[in-house]
Amino acid sequence: MSCGNTSSGEGQGKRTEVFLLNPLLDSRWSEFIGHHPNASIFHSEGWLRSLQDTYGYQPLVLTTSKPRDPLSNGIVFCYVKSWVTGARLVSLPFSDHCEPLLSGESHELESLTDGFRKMVRKNNFNYIEIRPLRPISDGREKMRQFERHDSHCIHQLALDREFDQLFKTFHKSCVQRNIRKAERLGLTYEVGNSEDLLTKFYTLFLGARRRHKVPPQSIRWFRNLNRYLGDRIKFRVLSSGNEPVAAIVTCQYRDTVVYKYGCSNVKANKLGGISLLLWRAIQDAKLGGALRFDFGRSDIRNDGLITFKNHWGSVRSPLPYFRYSIKAECLESRWRQWVLGKSCEILPDSLLESLGKVLYKHAG
C-alpha cells in the first residue's frame, strides 16, 4: 500500500478528501502525537517501529489533513498481509487500544471511517478493526456499519493520592499481605532495560506461556521494544538468590504507565512477587509524575485476571473494538487449539519460541 490521496468521505453534502501517510517517515506524526491529549505509547514511533521490524507490518495513518498542512487528526493502523489469515487493517496489532486521534470537528470520524471502508473494498481486505480506548458512541449511519465486539475490558488506577492512601485501597489479603510477605523475604529487586534483565524476564515468560498453552512472542519483539522505546520501557525482576522468580514489563508515555507483560516462576507463586513488582512500579510511576497506572486489557471471560486487577482499587471500563468486514471470519477449530496447546507442552524452548515467531506474524 502506498501513501497519498486514497479516497473521499462525505459530510453535510461535501466531499472530504482523506490521505495516507507513513508515520515513520513523516515528521508531522511525532509532532502531532506529542501534543494530542489522547495519544498513548501505542501511537509512538518506537511502538510502530517495533511492529514493523518484528512482524513486517507496514504502519500507515489515515487523515483528512493535506500533505503540506499540520495534522489535525489521524487514525494509525498496520497493514497485515498473511497468506494464512488474509489481508486486513488493524489499529493496532498487539496493542491493548489505539484511540483515533481527532480534533472534534463535525463529521471528521465519518470521513475517516468512510475512507477505511473504501480501502477495504478496493483492496479486497478481510476487514478493518479499530481499537479505541473510549467507546465510540455514534449513531450515524456509517458508524453503524462497524460491528462492535465487547470481548475486553481495561483497568486503570488514578495516582492522585498519597502512597499510604493508595495502599489502603488494595485488597488486604490478596494484595497488601502479598506485598508485605515478599518484602519480608528479602528478594532482590532490579529495574532497567539492560539485556540481562530482558533475558531474565524472557526466561520466565517462556515458562509462563508454556503453562498457559500459548506460544510466546519472540525475544526479538522484546529486543525491538527495548531498542526503540528506550527509557520508556522497564523490565522489573525479582530474584531469590540467583534465580529470577517474577518479572513484569511496563511502558510509560507522558502521564500514563502501562503494565504490559507479567510472569512468574510457578514454584514461587506464593512469594507474592508479582504484587511487589506492581507496587514498586506504581510507586515509581507516581514519583515520575504519572497520573494513572494502566493495568492493561483483559478478556472478559478471564475471571481470575479481572478479579486480580479489581483487587488493586482500579476502575474497570469496557474496551469495545469495532470491525468492518466484507468477508466471513475463519474461526479456529477446537482441534487446532488442542494441537497448539499440546505443542506448547512438549516443544523445547528453542522450538517453542520459533513456533511463536511464525504464528504471531499471522495473528496481528
TAJO-V412612 format. One line per field, one symbol per residue. ss: DSSP state (2 for helix, 1 for strand, 0 for the rest). psi: psi as a letter, one per 20 degrees, with the letter a starting at -180 (. if undefined). A space follows every 50 residues. Layout:
ss = ???
psi = ???
//
This chain:
ss = 00011111111001111111100000222222222000002220222222 22222001111110000000000111111100000001111000000000 10000002222222222222222000111100000000002222001110 01111111000022222220022222222222220001111100222222 22222222222000000022222222222222111111110011111111 11100111111111022222202222222222222220000111111110 00222222220000111100111110000000022222222222220022 22222222222220
psi = prraphaqrqpliqppqqqqqoiihoihghgghhiphjqrhiiqhgghhg gghgijpopqppqipqhjqqpirqoqrqooopigjrqrppnqqkphrnpp orijqpjghhgghgggghggggjkqgrpppmqhpqonojqghhiipppom iqrqpqppkjrrghhghhiqpghigghhghghhhikqppqqakrhghggg ghghgghghghjlpqqqqhhghhgghghhciiqpppppqocjophqqrpq qpodjpppogqqqrphijhiikghggghggggghgghjjqiqooirqqpi inhggggghhijjrppqqmqqppoqiqppoqpqhghhgggghhhhhqrgg hghhghhgghhii.
//
